[in-house]
Amino acid sequence: MSTSHRVVRAAAVMAGLSLFAMSAAAQEAPKRPYEFAGDFSLAASQGNQQVTTIALGQRYTYTFAHWKFSQSAAALRGTANGVRNAELYQLALRSDYDLTKKLTAYVSASGLRNTPAGLNSQVQEGVGLGYQFIDTERDKLQLSLGVGALQRSFVGDAESQSDFVGNASGNYRHAFSKAAYLEQTATFTPNFTTSDAWLLTAKSAVVAPLSARFGIKVGYLVNFNNAPPLLPPVRGVVQTVRFKKFDGLLTTGVQFTY
C-alpha cells in the first residue's frame, strides 16, 4: 500500500471517529424531567439568651408530556429560653396542563399554619390559567390568574371561616450562571366574600453556588394579612387588639439541588 493510500485511509478513520463522537454527543441522555431542591438553615445561641431557630425548605417539579407537577414545603420553628416564639408550616401543590406552547390551565391546593400570626390553619384550593411571558435560558416569567376557595381557623377561635377568593400570582427567575440565580414570587389573594380580608405573599431568593450540587441561599418571605384575627381571649376576656398585619422572615442557609 502506498504512502498516499495510508494517509487517505488514516484520514477516513479519523473522520469516522469524529462523526461517531459527534453522534454520541448528540444522543446524550435528555435533560431530566424532574428537579429537586432542599434548603436548611440553623441559628443558635447560648449564654444569656438560649435561642434556636431551624428552617427547612423543599421544592420538587416533574414534567411529562403536556403536564407539569410542582410541589413545595417549608417549616420553621424557633424557641427562646425554652419558649416557642416562631412556628410556620407550609405545603403547596400545583399541576399545569399545556393548552398551547405558552398557555396552561392549572389546579392547585395549599396549606399553611402560622400560630404566631394567629392562623391555626389555612387551606386553599384553586383553578385558573397561567401564561409564560418570558422563557429563555436566562429569564423566565409566568403570570397566573384564577379563583378558588379559602378555609381558615384562628388561634383561640373554635369557628372556621370559608371564603370565595381570587388568585393573581407571578414567578420570575433570572439565571446569572448555570447554578446562580435570583427568584421572585408573589401571590395576591383578593377575598370576594369579605372584601377587606385580602392576602399578599412575596418571596425573594438569591442562590450562589458552592459546588455543582450545593449553594448558599438567602431568602426573604413576606406574609401580609389585611384583616388579621383578634388576639386570643385572656382568662375568658375577649381581646380587642388584633395580630399584626405584616410578617417578614429572613433566612440564610445551604441549598442542595438535584
Order of alpha helices (4+ residues) and beta strands (2+ residues): alpha-beta-beta-beta-beta-beta-beta-beta-beta-beta-beta-beta-beta
